[in-house]
Amino acid sequence: MNPKVSIILPNYNNEKYLKEAIESVLSQTYTNFELIIVDDASTDESLKIIKKFNDERIKVITSEINRHVAYASNLGIQNATGEYIAKIDSDDIWEKTKLEKQIEFMDKHKEYGVCFSKVNIIDEKSENANVKYQAIFDLFDQAKNQSQKEWLNFFLTKGNCLCNSSSVIRRSTFENIDGFFHLAYVGAEDYELWVRMVIRYPIYILDERLVRYRWEENSKNKISGFTKEKIYSSINLQMMLKSYIFDYMTDEEFVKYFKEDFMNENSNTVQEIECEKAHCLLKCTWDGVNFLGLQRFDRILRNPEMLDILEKNMNFTLPKFYKELGVRNFGVPNEVEEKEEHIKRLQEELLNSKNTINDLKIQIEMLKEMQKKEMLESENRRKALIDSYESSNSWKVTKPLRDTGAFIKRKLKR
């Protein structure tokens, strides 16, 4: 009997967690599957770990060249025979009933292209880290069932919140969405695939936490993370995807999903639809980031006839468009603002330090004045005491004795 599910597990140098990932697959309550492990030219002990498993459902594909996760995943899918494709990263863990529950749903609901689940976050010790990594937990926990139109709007304005390791994909859908994972999008290859998927098929999220997604802030192998390079990479990939997203759609699909955002609700010609796409791209990224729309308008305005269409049908004016050019687009969102705020805090700290120094200088001057005053008062008291003593009767009576003593001392010194 051919396996109904093909599980794709790409791996590169993940000896630390690979055994846990494989064991979580082999312990599934649903058993009609093949596990295709694609080792992407690992240099650690990964292959030795894989070979220790004696299970006929395991197929191992090894690559002599490291080409990263998108290529390795595609290689696995190309060798798959199942009706469904399930993905798991080599450091994640499945709950025992994951496949059983998702396959049951997909068998009953043929209209869905892919099924996901909710996730828990784990750390490098495989312990629950939902609180420890609250931001990552909250990111994935945004996933909820909504229409294809709502998903496309989410993908355009916010990004991805679906966990790759929780996915079960109906394999036949690949024929209608132009293939598997896009090699140019490593770091967001799943995000790009879900965008293409949801244009043609609805997607579903089971409201159960069936995956333990591992998060390590300093991992070299994990694509995700919060380093500056990974943040820049994420932004670049999102911008790349959004720049092409309307090219993935037919004009009919674009109208179906985005008509509510049109400048003119009656737009229907090829030229008018192109103008509407440019307008949507002005607003599809982060607040105040409009470069993709500007880029599309650049192409449109090279054709003199398009300006006439824009002005007559879409309340478009060149002065209004030129204002869009004044928007800051490049860099991490809020990066400049955060740096300016940091500079402002440093300036405030510097000012406070200067004020403190000035206060200390004033206190020092005050102490010096007090010291001078005390010394003067002490000297005056000493002089007053001497004057008082010299004017006393006892001092006068003993003066002859003091004079005689002084004379004797002089004689003795001679």
C-alpha positions as CSV (number, residue, x, y, z in Angstrom):
1,M,0.0,0.0,0.0
2,N,1.4,3.4,-1.0
3,P,1.8,5.9,1.9
4,K,-1.0,8.5,2.0
5,V,1.3,11.1,3.6
6,S,4.8,12.1,2.7
7,I,6.6,13.8,5.5
8,I,9.5,16.0,4.4
9,L,12.3,16.6,7.0
10,P,15.1,18.8,5.6
11,N,18.2,18.8,7.8
12,Y,21.5,20.6,8.0
13,N,23.9,20.2,10.9
14,N,21.2,19.8,13.5
15,E,22.6,16.8,15.4
16,K,21.5,18.4,18.6
17,Y,17.7,18.1,18.0
18,L,17.4,15.7,15.0
19,K,16.7,12.6,17.0
20,E,13.8,14.3,18.9
21,A,12.3,15.4,15.6
22,I,12.5,12.0,14.0
23,E,11.1,10.2,17.1
24,S,8.1,12.6,17.2
25,V,7.3,11.6,13.6
26,L,7.7,7.8,14.1
27,S,5.5,7.9,17.2
28,Q,2.5,9.3,15.4
29,T,-0.8,7.6,16.0
30,Y,-1.5,7.9,12.2
31,T,1.0,5.5,10.6
32,N,0.3,5.4,6.9
33,F,3.2,7.7,5.9
34,E,6.7,7.8,4.5
35,L,9.4,10.0,6.2
36,I,11.7,11.5,3.6
37,I,14.8,13.0,5.3
38,V,16.9,15.2,3.1
39,D,20.3,15.8,4.6
40,D,21.7,19.0,3.0
41,A,25.4,18.1,3.1
42,S,25.7,18.1,6.9
43,T,29.2,18.1,8.4
44,D,28.2,17.0,11.9
45,E,26.9,13.7,13.1
46,S,23.5,14.0,11.5
47,L,23.8,11.0,9.1
48,K,25.0,8.7,11.9
49,I,21.9,9.7,13.9
50,I,19.6,9.1,11.0
51,K,21.1,5.6,10.2
52,K,20.5,4.5,13.8
53,F,16.7,4.4,13.1
54,N,15.5,1.1,11.7
55,D,12.1,1.9,10.2
56,E,11.2,1.0,6.6
57,R,9.1,4.1,6.4
58,I,12.2,6.2,6.4
59,K,13.8,7.3,3.1
60,V,17.1,9.2,3.2
61,I,18.3,11.6,0.5
62,T,21.7,13.1,0.8
63,S,23.1,16.1,-1.0
64,E,26.8,16.7,-1.7
65,I,26.3,20.4,-1.9
66,N,24.6,22.6,0.7
67,R,21.7,24.4,-1.0
68,H,19.6,25.3,2.0
69,V,16.1,24.5,3.2
70,A,14.0,25.5,0.1
71,Y,16.0,23.3,-2.3
72,A,16.2,20.4,0.2
73,S,12.4,20.6,0.8
74,N,11.7,20.6,-2.9
75,L,14.0,17.6,-3.4
76,G,12.0,15.7,-0.8
77,I,8.6,16.7,-2.4
78,Q,9.9,15.6,-5.8
79,N,10.5,12.1,-4.4
80,A,7.3,12.0,-2.4
81,T,4.5,9.5,-3.3
82,G,1.8,10.5,-0.8
83,E,-1.5,12.3,-1.4
84,Y,-0.5,14.8,1.3
85,I,2.8,16.6,2.0
86,A,3.7,17.4,5.6
87,K,6.7,19.5,6.6
88,I,8.7,19.3,9.8
89,D,11.9,21.2,10.6
90,S,14.7,19.1,12.1
91,D,14.6,20.9,15.4
92,D,10.8,20.9,15.9
93,I,8.5,18.3,17.6
94,W,5.1,16.9,16.7
95,E,2.5,15.9,19.2
96,K,1.4,12.2,18.8
97,T,-2.0,12.9,17.3
98,K,-0.9,15.7,14.9
99,L,-1.2,13.8,11.6
100,E,-4.3,11.8,12.7
101,K,-6.3,14.9,13.4
102,Q,-5.1,16.9,10.3
103,I,-5.6,14.0,7.8
104,E,-9.0,13.4,9.2
105,F,-9.9,17.0,8.6
106,M,-8.4,17.2,5.1
107,D,-10.2,13.9,4.0
108,K,-13.5,15.4,5.0
109,H,-13.0,18.9,3.5
110,K,-11.7,18.5,0.0
111,E,-11.9,22.2,-0.7
112,Y,-9.0,23.1,1.5
113,G,-5.5,23.3,0.1
114,V,-3.6,23.1,3.4
115,C,-4.3,22.6,7.1
116,F,-2.2,24.1,9.9
117,S,-2.4,23.8,13.7
118,K,-1.6,26.0,16.6
119,V,1.8,25.7,18.3
120,N,3.7,25.8,21.5
121,I,7.2,27.3,21.8
122,I,10.0,25.3,23.2
123,D,13.6,26.4,24.1
124,E,17.0,24.7,23.6
125,K,16.1,22.3,26.5
126,S,12.8,21.3,24.9
127,E,11.0,23.0,27.7
128,N,7.8,25.1,27.2
129,A,8.9,28.7,26.4
130,N,5.5,30.4,25.6
131,V,6.2,33.0,28.2
132,K,10.0,33.1,27.8
133,Y,9.6,33.9,24.1
134,Q,6.2,35.6,24.4
135,A,6.7,37.6,21.1
136,I,7.2,34.4,19.1
137,F,4.2,32.7,20.8
138,D,2.0,35.8,20.1
139,L,3.2,35.9,16.4
140,F,2.0,32.3,15.7
141,D,-1.0,32.7,17.9
142,Q,-2.4,35.3,15.6
143,A,-3.4,32.5,13.2
144,K,-7.1,32.1,12.9
145,N,-9.6,30.9,10.4
146,Q,-10.6,33.6,7.9
147,S,-11.5,34.0,4.3
148,Q,-8.9,34.0,1.4
149,K,-9.4,37.7,1.0
150,E,-8.7,38.3,4.7
151,W,-5.6,36.1,4.6
152,L,-4.3,38.0,1.5
153,N,-4.8,41.3,3.3
154,F,-3.0,39.9,6.4
155,F,-0.1,38.6,4.3
156,L,0.2,42.0,2.6
157,T,0.0,44.3,5.6
158,K,1.5,42.2,8.4
159,G,3.4,39.2,7.1
160,N,3.3,35.5,8.0
161,C,2.0,33.9,11.2
162,L,1.7,30.3,10.0
163,C,4.0,27.6,11.3
164,N,5.6,25.6,8.5
165,S,6.1,22.5,10.7
166,S,2.4,22.4,11.3
167,S,1.3,22.3,7.7
168,V,-0.3,19.4,5.8
169,I,-0.6,20.2,2.1
170,R,-2.8,18.6,-0.4
171,R,-0.3,17.6,-3.0
172,S,-2.5,18.2,-6.1
173,T,-2.6,21.9,-5.2
174,F,1.0,22.3,-6.4
175,E,-0.1,21.9,-10.0
176,N,-2.3,25.0,-9.7
177,I,0.1,27.3,-7.8
178,D,3.2,27.1,-10.0
179,G,5.3,24.6,-8.0
180,F,6.9,24.1,-4.7
181,F,9.1,26.4,-2.5
182,H,10.7,29.3,-4.3
183,L,14.5,29.1,-4.1
184,A,14.9,32.9,-3.9
185,Y,12.9,33.2,-0.6
186,V,14.9,31.2,1.9
187,G,13.9,32.6,5.3
188,A,10.3,33.2,3.9
189,E,9.9,30.3,1.5
190,D,6.9,29.1,3.4
191,Y,5.4,32.6,3.5
192,E,5.7,32.9,-0.3
193,L,4.1,29.5,-0.8
194,W,1.1,30.3,1.5
195,V,0.5,33.5,-0.5
196,R,0.3,31.5,-3.7
197,M,-1.7,28.8,-2.0
198,V,-4.4,31.1,-0.6
199,I,-5.0,32.9,-3.9
200,R,-6.4,29.6,-5.3
201,Y,-7.4,27.6,-2.1
202,P,-8.8,28.3,1.3
203,I,-6.6,27.2,4.2
204,Y,-7.6,26.0,7.7
205,I,-6.1,26.1,11.2
206,L,-7.0,23.5,13.7
207,D,-7.4,25.1,17.0
208,E,-5.1,22.6,18.8
209,R,-1.5,23.0,19.7
210,L,-0.1,20.0,17.8
211,V,3.5,21.3,17.2
212,R,6.3,22.3,19.5
213,Y,8.2,24.9,17.6
214,R,11.8,25.4,18.8
215,W,13.2,28.9,19.2
216,E,16.8,29.7,19.9
217,E,17.8,33.4,19.8
218,N,21.5,32.7,19.0
219,S,21.1,29.6,16.8
220,K,23.3,29.5,13.6
221,N,21.1,27.0,11.9
222,K,17.7,28.6,12.6
223,I,16.7,30.9,9.8
224,S,14.5,33.0,12.0
225,G,15.8,35.2,14.8
226,F,16.2,38.8,16.0
227,T,19.7,39.6,14.8
228,K,20.1,42.7,12.6
229,E,20.9,40.6,9.6
230,K,17.9,38.4,10.0
231,I,15.6,41.4,10.5
232,Y,16.9,43.0,7.3
233,S,16.5,39.7,5.5
234,S,12.9,39.3,6.6
235,I,12.1,42.8,5.4
236,N,13.8,42.3,2.1
237,L,12.0,39.0,1.5
238,Q,8.6,40.6,2.3
239,M,9.3,43.5,-0.1
240,M,10.3,41.0,-2.8
241,L,7.2,39.0,-2.3
242,K,4.8,41.9,-2.2
243,S,6.3,43.4,-5.3
244,Y,5.2,40.3,-7.3
245,I,2.0,39.3,-5.4
246,F,-0.4,40.7,-8.0
247,D,1.5,39.0,-10.8
248,Y,0.6,35.7,-9.2
249,M,-3.1,36.5,-9.8
250,T,-5.3,36.8,-12.8
251,D,-7.1,40.2,-13.1
252,E,-10.3,38.4,-12.1
253,E,-8.7,37.2,-8.9
254,F,-7.3,40.6,-8.2
255,V,-10.8,42.2,-8.6
256,K,-12.3,39.5,-6.4
257,Y,-9.9,40.1,-3.5
258,F,-9.2,43.8,-3.7
259,K,-12.1,45.6,-5.2
260,E,-13.0,47.2,-1.9
261,D,-9.7,49.0,-2.0
262,F,-10.1,50.4,-5.6
263,M,-9.9,54.1,-6.4
264,N,-12.8,53.5,-8.8
265,E,-15.1,50.6,-7.9
266,N,-16.1,50.3,-11.6
267,S,-12.5,49.7,-12.9
268,N,-12.5,46.8,-15.3
269,T,-10.2,47.4,-18.3
270,V,-6.7,46.1,-18.3
271,Q,-5.3,49.6,-18.0
272,E,-7.6,50.5,-15.1
273,I,-6.8,47.3,-13.2
274,E,-3.1,48.0,-13.6
275,C,-3.7,51.5,-12.0
276,E,-5.6,49.9,-9.1
277,K,-2.7,47.4,-8.5
278,A,-0.3,50.3,-8.2
279,H,-2.7,52.1,-5.8
280,C,-3.0,49.0,-3.6
281,L,0.8,48.6,-3.5
282,L,1.1,52.1,-2.1
283,K,-0.8,50.9,1.0
284,C,0.1,47.2,1.2
285,T,3.3,47.3,3.4
286,W,3.9,49.0,6.7
287,D,2.5,52.3,7.7
288,G,4.2,55.0,5.6
289,V,6.1,52.6,3.4
290,N,5.0,53.0,-0.2
291,F,8.0,52.2,-2.4
292,L,6.4,49.2,-4.2
293,G,3.4,51.4,-5.2
294,L,5.8,54.2,-6.4
295,Q,7.7,51.6,-8.5
296,R,4.5,50.4,-10.1
297,F,3.3,53.9,-10.8
298,D,6.7,54.6,-12.4
299,R,5.9,51.9,-15.0
300,I,2.4,53.2,-15.5
301,L,3.4,56.9,-16.0
302,R,5.8,56.0,-18.7
303,N,2.7,55.6,-20.9
304,P,1.1,59.1,-21.6
305,E,-2.3,57.5,-22.1
306,M,-2.3,56.1,-18.5
307,L,-2.2,59.6,-17.0
308,D,-5.4,60.5,-18.8
309,I,-7.1,57.3,-17.4
310,L,-5.9,58.1,-13.9
311,E,-7.1,61.7,-13.9
312,K,-10.5,61.0,-15.5
313,N,-11.5,57.8,-13.7
314,M,-9.6,57.7,-10.4
315,N,-9.4,61.1,-8.8
316,F,-5.6,61.0,-9.4
317,T,-3.5,64.2,-9.6
318,L,0.2,64.5,-10.1
319,P,0.7,66.9,-7.2
320,K,-0.9,64.3,-4.9
321,F,1.3,61.6,-6.3
322,Y,4.4,63.7,-5.8
323,K,3.7,63.9,-2.1
324,E,4.0,60.1,-2.0
325,L,7.7,60.6,-3.0
326,G,8.4,62.3,0.3
327,V,8.0,59.1,2.3
328,R,11.0,57.4,3.9
329,N,11.0,53.8,2.7
330,F,14.3,52.1,3.3
331,G,15.7,50.5,6.5
332,V,14.1,48.7,9.4
333,P,10.6,50.2,10.2
334,N,11.0,52.8,13.0
335,E,14.8,52.3,12.9
336,V,15.5,56.1,12.5
337,E,12.8,57.0,15.0
338,E,14.3,54.6,17.5
339,K,17.8,55.9,17.0
340,E,16.5,59.5,17.3
341,E,14.8,58.5,20.5
342,H,18.0,56.9,21.7
343,I,20.0,60.1,20.9
344,K,17.4,62.2,22.7
345,R,17.8,60.0,25.8
346,L,21.6,60.3,25.6
347,Q,21.3,64.1,25.3
348,E,19.0,64.2,28.3
349,E,21.4,62.1,30.3
350,L,24.3,64.4,29.2
351,L,22.3,67.4,30.2
352,N,21.4,65.8,33.6
353,S,25.1,65.0,34.0
354,K,26.1,68.6,33.3
355,N,23.5,69.9,35.7
356,T,24.8,67.5,38.3
357,I,28.4,68.7,37.7
358,N,27.3,72.3,38.0
359,D,25.5,71.5,41.2
360,L,28.6,69.9,42.6
361,K,30.7,72.9,41.6
362,I,28.4,75.2,43.4
363,Q,28.5,73.0,46.5
364,I,32.3,73.0,46.4
365,E,32.4,76.8,46.1
366,M,30.0,77.0,49.0
367,L,32.1,74.7,51.1
368,K,35.2,76.7,50.3
369,E,33.5,79.9,51.4
370,M,32.3,78.2,54.5
371,Q,35.8,77.0,55.2
372,K,37.3,80.5,54.7
373,K,34.7,82.0,57.0
374,E,35.4,79.4,59.7
375,M,39.1,80.0,59.4
376,L,38.7,83.8,59.6
377,E,36.4,83.4,62.6
378,S,38.9,81.1,64.3
379,E,41.7,83.5,63.6
380,N,39.7,86.4,65.0
381,R,38.9,84.3,68.1
382,R,42.5,83.5,68.6
383,K,43.5,87.2,68.3
384,A,40.8,88.2,70.6
385,L,41.9,85.7,73.1
386,I,45.5,86.9,72.9
387,D,44.5,90.5,73.2
388,S,42.3,89.7,76.2
389,Y,45.2,87.9,77.9
390,E,47.8,90.6,77.2
391,S,45.5,93.2,78.7
392,S,44.9,91.2,81.8
393,N,46.4,92.2,85.3
394,S,48.2,88.8,85.5
395,W,50.0,89.4,82.2
396,K,51.1,92.9,83.4
397,V,52.3,91.7,86.8
398,T,54.4,88.9,85.3
399,K,56.0,91.1,82.6
400,P,59.3,91.8,84.6
401,L,59.7,88.0,85.2
402,R,59.2,87.3,81.5
403,D,61.8,90.0,80.6
404,T,64.3,88.6,83.1
405,G,63.8,85.1,81.7
406,A,64.3,86.3,78.1
407,F,67.6,88.1,79.2
408,I,69.0,85.0,80.8
409,K,68.2,82.8,77.8
410,R,70.1,85.2,75.5
411,K,73.1,85.1,77.9
412,L,73.1,81.4,78.0
413,K,73.1,81.1,74.2
414,R,76.3,83.2,74.1
